[in-house]
């Protein structure tokens, strides 16, 4: 009887130790920021964009909202560090008001881009991803809307006849908040090149700058 009791105590003790080790292992896995899985996802949101002239010319503009949507691919490299590649349809631009012939007018420019950012990512904790890197942008369309009290004129830009730079390099940084399969994203970006290589008066020289906010789902 004594031997059976001792064997039972040893068995219970062994089960308790194994259970404790398994629990601690799972707890460490859940608290670890490392994610060794390749993930893909989709997201959509808005850009809050404006333009600026880095060379000090008198150019005043106001920000505007635009649509942004696309997908992303997350590739882990080593614990805490990885790559994130995105493909985004992204509307940028600006708006302005002024006086012409004694009347006020509103002007809005919307530039449609295909953006391809390449981020180096850092994940200090599981639910937070920090990122920064270059972005390649291709200008697909540009629409100008001029409106006053009596009329509205909309013109889609004919790129073949204008000295516009279609391919732009930018720098983007930001963060993602990872909530299970949901991803809340925030970005800040600005062009490294002027929109107009020679700065002619017919096409004002400027660079785009924007904030981007998105909601996504990852798999």
N, C-alpha and C positions, 0 to 999 in steps of 0.2 A: 504493500500500500504506500509506504514511504517513497519507494522508488518511482511509482507511478505519479505520485504528487510532484516529485522533483522533475520528472520528465515533462509533466504538464506545464510547470512553471518555466522550464527552459523553452518549451515551444511557444508559450505566450510571449516571453521576453524576445524571442527571435522574430515573431510576427510584428511586435511593437517596434523593434529596431528597423525592420524592412519597411514598415509603413512610414516611419519617421523619415527615413532616407528618401523614399519615393516622394513624399510631400515636399521635402526641402528641395529636391531636384526640380519638381514642377514649379515651385515658387521662384527658383532662380531663373528658370526658362521664361516665366511670365514677366519677370522684372528686367530681363536683359533687353537692351535697346537694339541688339543685333537682329537683323532679319535676313536670313540667307536664301530667301526665295525671290525669284524673278517675278515681278508683278506688272500687270498692264491695267490701264484704266481709262475712263472717259470723264470729261468735265466740261462745264459751261459756266459763264458768268458775264462780267462786265469789265470794260476798261474805262478809267477816268483819265483822259489824256489831254495834253496841251502841247504846244511847241515853244521853242526858245531859240534865240540867236546867240550862239556862243561867241561871236566876234563883235558884239556890242552895238550893232545897228539898232535903230529905233523901230522896234517891232513889238506890238502889244497884242496879245490874244488872250482869250478866256478858255477854260477847259470845257470839255464836253464828254458825254457818255457814249460808249459804243459796245457792240456785242463781241463776245469772245467765246470760242468753243473748240474742242479738239480732244486729243488723246495723249497718253504718256506711257513710258516704259521705264521701270525702275530695275537697275541691275546692281546687285551688291558686289563689292570687290573684296573688301576685308571687313571685319567687324567695325561698325560705326561709320564706314565710308563706302560710297558707291557712286554710280552714275544715274542720271535721270535725263532722258531724251523726250522732248515733247514736239508735237505737231499741232499748231493752233491756227485757226482762222481768227483774225484779230482786226477790229476796226479802231483806228486812231484818228486824230485830227484836232480841230479847234473851232471856236466860234468867236465872232467879234461884232461890235456895233459901231456905228458912226453916223456922220451927217453928210448928205450929198444934195446939193441944189436946194438947200433950205429944209430938207426932210430927213428923217432918221431911217436907217436901214439896218438889217441883220444879215450877217454873212456866216455860213457854216461850211466847213470843209471836212469831208469824211474820206479817209484813206483806208482801203481794204488791203490787208497784208496776209501772207502766209508766213508765219513765224516758226523757226526751228531752233529752240534753245537747247544747249548742251550744258547740263549742270553737273558740278561736283557736289555731292550731298554729304552732310554730316548729321548723324542721328545721335545726339547726346542722351536722349531718353526715348523710350519706345514710341510715344505718341507725337513726338516733335521731330521734323526734318528741316534742317537749314540747308540752303543751296545758293550757289552763285556760279556764273559762267557767261560765255558769249552767246549771242543769238544772231542767227542769219535770218533776214527778212526779205521777202520778195513782194513788191508792190503790184497788185493785180488790177486795181481800179481806184479811181479818185473822182468824187462827186462834189461839186460846188453848188451851193444854193444861196441865191441873193434874193432878199425880200424887202420890200418897203410897204408903205401904207396901201398902195394900189396894185402892186404886181409881185409875182414870185417867179424867178428864173432858176431853173435847175439845169446844170450842164455836167455831163460825164466827160472827164478829161480824156483827150485823145493823145496818148503817150507818144505816138510816132512823131508828132510835130512839136513836142516840148523837150527841153533839155532837163529831164528829171532823172535822178538816179533810181533805178528800179531795184537794185540790190543794195541792201544796207546792212552794216554790222552794228550791233548794239551790245550793251552789257546789262544783265538782269540779275537781281538777287531777290531772295524772298524766303518764305517758310511754308510748310504744310503741317497742319494738325491732323493726325491720323486717328480717327475714331472707328475702330474695327474696319468695315469696308468703306466708310465715308471718309472723304478727304476735303478739308477746308484749306484753300490755298490763297496766299497773298504774294504779290510780286511788285517790285519797283524796277522800271527799266528806262534806259535813255539811249538814244542813238549816239554812235561814235563818229558818224559821217553826216555831212549836210545833205539835205534832200536834193540840192541843186549844185552840181559841181562848179559852175562858173559864176553863180550868184547874179544872174541877169535880173533886170528890173521886172520883166514880165512874169517871172516865177520867183517870188521872194525866197531868200535863203533862210532855212531854219533846220532844226533837229526836233524829232519827236521825243516826248517824255510821257510816261504813263504809270498809273497804278492799276493793277489787275486783281480782281477778287473772283474766285470760282468755288463752286461746289462740285465734287466729283465722287465717283465710285471706283474702287479698285478691286481686282480679282487675283 
